[in-house]
C-alpha cells in the first residue's frame, strides 16, 4: 500500500481534505506549484487537476524511464 505525508506535498489549505477532494483540486494545491504553473500546464497539456497531472502520459513515461535507470 502506498503512503505519503500530505503535509510535505500539499499547500496547507489542502492538507486536511479527503483524497477525492485532493485529486479534483487544481494542480496549484501541490506545494511549489503556482497558479501560473497550473495555467501553463492547462495550456500545454490540458491538465486542470491533480488527477489530470497524475494521468499525464508524459509524466508516466518519464517516471518509467527513471525507474529503468534506477534498476540498472
C-alpha positions in Angstrom: 0.0 0.0 0.0 1.3 3.4 -0.9 1.6 6.2 1.6 2.6 9.8 1.5 3.0 12.7 4.0 0.4 15.1 2.8 1.9 18.0 4.7 5.0 17.7 2.5 3.3 17.6 -0.9 0.2 19.8 -0.4 -0.3 23.5 0.3 -1.6 23.9 3.9 -5.2 24.7 2.7 -5.4 21.2 1.2 -3.7 19.1 3.8 -6.9 18.3 5.7 -9.0 17.4 2.6 -10.1 14.0 1.5 -8.3 12.1 -1.2 -11.1 12.6 -3.7 -11.1 16.4 -3.0 -7.3 16.5 -3.5 -7.4 14.6 -6.7 -10.1 17.0 -8.0 -8.2 20.1 -6.8 -6.3 22.4 -9.2 -2.6 21.5 -9.5 -1.7 24.6 -7.5 -2.8 22.6 -4.5 0.5 20.8 -4.7 3.3 22.5 -2.7 5.5 24.5 -5.0 3.1 24.7 -8.0 1.8 28.2 -8.5 -1.4 29.3 -10.1 0.6 30.4 -13.1 2.2 27.0 -13.3 -1.3 25.5 -13.3 -2.4 27.8 -16.1 0.7 26.8 -18.2 0.0 23.1 -17.5 -3.5 23.5 -18.7 -2.5 25.4 -21.8 0.3 22.9 -22.7 -1.3 19.6 -21.8 -4.9 20.2 -20.8 -4.1 19.5 -17.1 -6.6 21.0 -14.7 -6.5 18.8 -11.6 -4.1 16.8 -9.5 -5.6 13.7 -11.1 -5.1 15.0 -14.6 -1.4 15.6 -13.7 -1.1 12.0 -12.4 -2.7 10.7 -15.6 -0.5 12.7 -17.9 1.2 10.2 -20.2 4.4 12.3 -20.4 4.8 12.2 -16.6 4.2 8.4 -16.6 6.7 7.9 -19.4 9.3 10.0 -17.5 8.7 8.0 -14.3 9.1 4.7 -16.2 12.4 5.9 -17.7 13.7 7.0 -14.3 12.7 3.6 -12.8 14.5 1.8 -15.6 17.6 3.8 -14.9 17.4 3.2 -11.2 17.1 -0.5 -11.8 20.5 -0.6 -13.7 
